Amino acid sequence: MRHIVSSSKQSTMIRTALGIWILSAVVYIGRGDHHGHAHVEDPSHQHTVLDTVTNTVSLVKSANKEFAFHLYRKLAAHADSQGKNIFYSPASISVALAALSVGARGETHQQLFSGLGFNSSLLTQADVNQAFHALLSRDNRTAEDASEGTAVFVDNRFKPQPEFLETLKQSYLAEGFNVDFTKTTDSANTINSYVSEKTSGKIDKLVENLDPNTVMYLISYIYYKGKWATPFDPKSTREDEFMVDENTKVPVQMMYREDSFDVYYDQAINTSVLHLPFSSSHSMLLMLPDNMATLENAICPAHITKWLKWMKNRKYEVYVPKLSIKTSYKLNDILTEMGMADMFSDRANLTGISEAGKLAVSEVVHQATLDVDEAGATAAGATGIGIELDSLQHVPVLKFCHPFMLAIIDRNTENMLFLGKITNPNK
């Protein structure tokens, strides 16, 4: 990447944003209105270095799983989410925030580490960088139906720390581009074209109104398209009803298949779980609870491990609604509640990105899309499943006809690509 020293010394309002679109995370970074510099501490020398890459990756993977459900509970409890579908990519959000932490220092760095679930007594920034490099490299090498990575767009007037850019390139597989953010339309078109290509057109207009004070735009994307190992027959799809709540029914196109499936009933939380594998190492888990609040409050990574281990294969009649949903979140308040507050304020210490002016994060947004049909799931998604059992003399029925949770995971690593809840398949 070409770097040009900034010629602008006038302080301006900060314009930094972090977002995750469908399967993308975005960070806008701009100049702030304070010239003082916080004392720089190198987080990579503050903690004990782990002995092996394997242990490091294991710790980061565990933290990522915990972060996925911690964030889910915050989203589910938020007033804006009541009665709505929830769908997001914890994998993409983790990558975006971890990449941002490369340039964070002091309390801002500690808050990001803690919010992401990284144990700072066991993991250094260098450890985290190494782990994400291993995870991203593995996923892109082994997954034919998924791609993920990062990109950074830097304004011609802005000179980030070379070490920051090099770490993004080496550890987060970032591609680098120079743009002129004062030409807001041209730079937006450049970013939108890149994101559209990486998400196969699912996000074709990520940004519309770029602030000319933006000096850096960091994207983390993940795109997923999976085909069922055994597809549903379109001829068996019929119109049916979905119970949004006790008083609301909506029509849905319900897919149907009678076959042998892996199923687990978790008595502790009264939840039925259906495993639908894709023709790869990825799977969709569909979770239908007797009580949604009980499942949402209890679910954790240990449940995924238990379900995959103890599922039993038997014949079922399975009904799954076709889905085509979009979600959008502004995560500033939620991430603040999770302890990551300083990056949004004048206390932000992002001197690892640049010391030439005060930087901060102005906005964190997330958008996601999920399409599920007879052939598979596109753009990443997770689907929960409802289970209703007939008498043992008949083939039991698993019917997703009221709100359920869903997840798309890598069976080998249990990495959580996507997580969500379907309250209304038509929204």
N, C-alpha and C positions, 0 to 999 in steps of 0.2 A: 504494500500500500504506500502511495506517495503521501508525504506529510508536508504541510506548509505552515510555518509559524503564524499564529493569528496576529493580524495587524490592528484588530479592534481592541481598545483598552477601556471603552465605555462600558460601565456595568449596566446590565439589563435584567429584566425579570427572568427567573429560571423557567425553562421550558423543558422539563424532563418527563418522560412517561414510559411506563413499562406495560406492555400489553401482551395478551396471548390471544391470537386469533385462530379460530377453528383449531387449528393445530399450530398456532403461531404465538410466539411471545415477542413483545416489542418494547424497546426502551428508547425514549427520546431523551437526550441530554442537552442542556443548554446552559448558558452563563447565568450566574446568580448575581445578587445585589450586595454581596459582601466580599471584600478582598482579603480578609484575614485568613490565614491558613492554620488549620489545626495541626498539632504535633503528629507526625507520621510515625506509626509503629508498624513494623512488618509482621503481619499475623503469622507468616510462615515460620517465624523463629520463636513463637510464644509457647508452643505446646510440644509435647512429646511426639516424635516422629514414629509412626508405626513400623513394625519390622518388615512386613510384606505387603505387596500390592493386593494380594488376595484379601487380607484382613481389612485393608483400606476400602476396597470395593464393597466388601460385605457390610461394613459400617455405613457407608453412604447409601447402599441399596436399602438397608433397614430404615435409615432416616427418611429416605424418599417415600417409602411405604407409609410410615407414620404420618408424614406431612400430608399425604393424599387424603387420609381420613380426618386429620385435624382440620384441614381446609374444608372438607365436605361438611363437617358439623357446623362450621362457621357460616357457610353458605346456606345450609338448611335452616339455621336459626334466624337468618337475616330477614327482616320484614319484607324486603323486595322479592324474596324467594317464595313466600307463602303462596301455596296453591299453584306454583309454577314448576315446569320441568327444570331439572338441574343437570347440566352436562358440561364437562370441562376436561382438560388434559393436565393432570398433575405432573406428568413427566415433562411437559413443555414448560410449565411454570417453574419447576425445580431447576431446570437448565438455565432459564432466564435469570432467576434470582442468584443462582450460583455464579453465573458469568458476571453479574453485577457486583457480587461480593469480591471479585478479583480486584476491583478498583476501589473498594471500601476500606476504611481504616478506623481505628479507635472504636468508639461505642457503636457507630453505624455498622461496622463489620461484625461486632459481637451480636448485635440485634439480628442481623441477617443470618448468621450462623445458628443462633438459638432458634429463630423462627423456622428455619429449614430443618431443625432437629439434629444438627451436627453437634456432637459432643466436643467442645473445644479443648478438653483435656486429653482427648484421644486423636483428634483430627486437626491438622493444620490446613491452611489454604492450599498449600502445595499438594497435600494428600487428596483434598477434594478435587482439585484440578486433575490430578492423575486418575482418580476414580472415574470422573465423567469422561475423560478421554477413553478409558477402557470400555465404559458402557456404550458411548456413542459409536466407537469403532466397531464393537461387537455387533450392535444392532444394525448398523448399515452394512456390515459384512454378511450377516446371516439372514436378515429379514428381506424376503423378496417382495413382500406386500407392504412394507413400511419404510419411510425415509425420514431422517431427522438431522438437524444441524443448526448452525447459527450464521448470522451475517451481520456485519457492522458497516454502516454508512456514515462517513466522516465528512464534515464540512471542510471546504478548501481553506477556510480561515483558521481552522482549529487544529492544534497539535496535541493529540493525546500522548501519554507516556508510552514510549516504544515497548516497554516491558508489558504493559497492559494489552496492547494489540498483539504482541507475540504470544502471550498466554492464551488469548482468545483463539488465535490461529492454531496453536499446537494442541491445546487441551480441549477446546470446545468446537474444533473443526470449522472455525469461522472463516468465511470469505469476506474480503475487504473491498470497499468501493469509496471513491471520492466523489462528492456531489457538491453542488452550490445551493445551500438551503435558502439563500435569498431569492432564488428562482423556485418559488414554492410549487408551481405546477409541474415543472420539469423534474424536480427531485421526487415529488409524490409519484409521478408516473414511473420513474426509475424503480422506486421501492415496490410499487404495486405490480409492476411487470415481474419483478423477482419473486415476490410472494405467490403470484398467480402460477408461475412456472413450478415452484416447489410444492404447491398444493393442488396441482393438476386442475387449476381453474376454480377450485372451490372457494378461494378468496381472491377475487379479481380486483377489488377496490378497497384495500386495507386502509389507506389514508386518503382523505379528501382535502382537509385544511391543515397544511403544515405551517407551523409558526416560523417565520423567517429567522427567529433567534435560536432555533434548534441548531445544535452543533454536532450531535451524534444520534444515531438511530440504530439500536441493537435489536435484532430479530432472532428469536428462537422458534423454529417451526418443527412440527411433526405431522406427517401425512400418513394415513393408514387406509388401505383398501383390502378387505379380506373376503375370500370366498368360502362359504360353508364347505366343510369336508363332505357333507351330504346335503345338497340343496333341497329347498322346499319346492314342491310342484306348483307352478302358478295356477294350474287348473283347479287346485284344491283351495285356493284363497276365496273367502266369502266375506260378505259384509256381516258385521257383528256389532255388539254393543260393548263399550268400555265404561265402567263405573268410575267416574272422576271422584265423586264423593257420594254420600247417601242420597243426595237430591239431584245429582247431575249425571246423565248418561250421554255419551257421544258415540256416533257411528264410527267404526274403524274397519279397515280391510284386514281380516284376520287370516294369517297363514296357518296351514295345518300340515302335520306329518305324523303318521303312526310308524314308530320305529323303536329300536333299542337306544336308550339314552342313559348317560351317567347322571344320577340324581342323589342329592343328600337332603335329609330333613334334619335341621338343627333344632332339637327340642328345647335347648336352653333359651333360644330367642324366638322359637315358634316360626321359623322361616324355612321355606322350601327353596332349594337351590338347583338350578338346571345348568349343566355344562354343555355348551355348543361349541365344538372345536372348529376352527378354520382349517383350511388345507395348508397349514404351516404350524409353527410353534405357538401361535396365538390362539386365544379362546375368548369366547364371551360367556360370562357368568350372569345368569338371570336369577334374581332373588325376590321371591314373593313372601312378604311377612304377614302374619295375622294382624300385627300392629306395627305400622311404619315407624312410629317414634321409638319403639323398643329396638328395632333393627338399627336405626340411624344412631342411636345413642351408644349401642354396644359394638358395632362392627369395627374390626381392627385387622391388621395384617395376619394375626394368628388364625382368624376365621378362614381366610383364603387358603392358608396352608392346610388346615384341617379338612376343609371341604374337598380339596383336590386329592388328598390322601385317602379319604374314607368313602368317596362316592361309590355307589353300587349301580351296576348296569342292569337295566330291565326294560321291558316294553312299556311305552306310554303313548297316549295320544297327546300331542303337543300343539298348542295354539299360541302363536306369537303375533302381535299386531305389527303391520308394516309401519315404519317410522320415517319421518323427514322433519327434523326439528332444528332450530337454531337458538342459541342462547348468547347473551351478552351481559357482562358484568363490569362494574367499576369496583376495583378491589382495594382502593385506598383505605377505607374504614376497616375492612376485614383484616388486611395485613397489619394495620395499626393495632387492632385487637390481639393479633398474634405476636405482638411485641416488636414489630418492624416499623417504628414510628419516625425515627430521626431522619431517614432518607427522604421524607417528604417535607422536611422543615429546614430552617436556616441552621440547624444543628448538623445537617448532613455533612459527612466527611467522606468525600469521594476523590480525595487527592491522589489516589492510586490511578485514577483515570487522567487527571490533569491538575496541576497547581496554578494554572493560568486563569484564575477566576473561580468563584464559588459555584459548585455544581450541586444539584439536588434532583430528586425525582418528583415530578409534579402530578403524575397520574399513572395508575396501574389499571389496565383494562384487559378483559378476557372475552373472546368470542369463540364459539364452537359450533360445529354442525355435525349432525349424525343422520345417516340414511341407512335404513335396514330394509331389505327386501328378500325375495325368495332366493336370490343368488348369494347374498352375503351382506356385509356392512361396509360402507364407504365413508371416508374422511374421518374415520375413527368413531367408535361409539361403544356403548356398553348397554346391555339390555337386561332388565331384571325379569324374572319369570314368576308367574302365578301358578300355584299347583292346587288342584282340587282332586281328591281321591274318591273314586267310586268304590263299591264293595270289592273285596278281593277276588270275587269270581269274574270280574270284568277287567279289561285293560284300563288302568288308571288314567285320569285326564289331568294334564298340566295346562292350565288356561290363564293367560295373562290378561285378565279382564278388569283389573283394578290396579292402582298404583304399585309400581315395583322399582327396585334398584337394579343397576346394571354396571358391569365393568368389563373392559377389554384388557387382558393381561397376557404376558408372555409366560407360558406354562413352565418353561425351564428356569426362569429367574423369579417368577411371580412379580415382575416389574409391572406397575400399574400405568398403562398407557392412557386410559380414559376411565372416568367414573361418573355416575350420575343417577338420577331418579326420573322416571317417567310418570308424571301425574296426569297428563293429557296428551295422547299421541298426536292430536290434531293441532297442537300449538308449537 
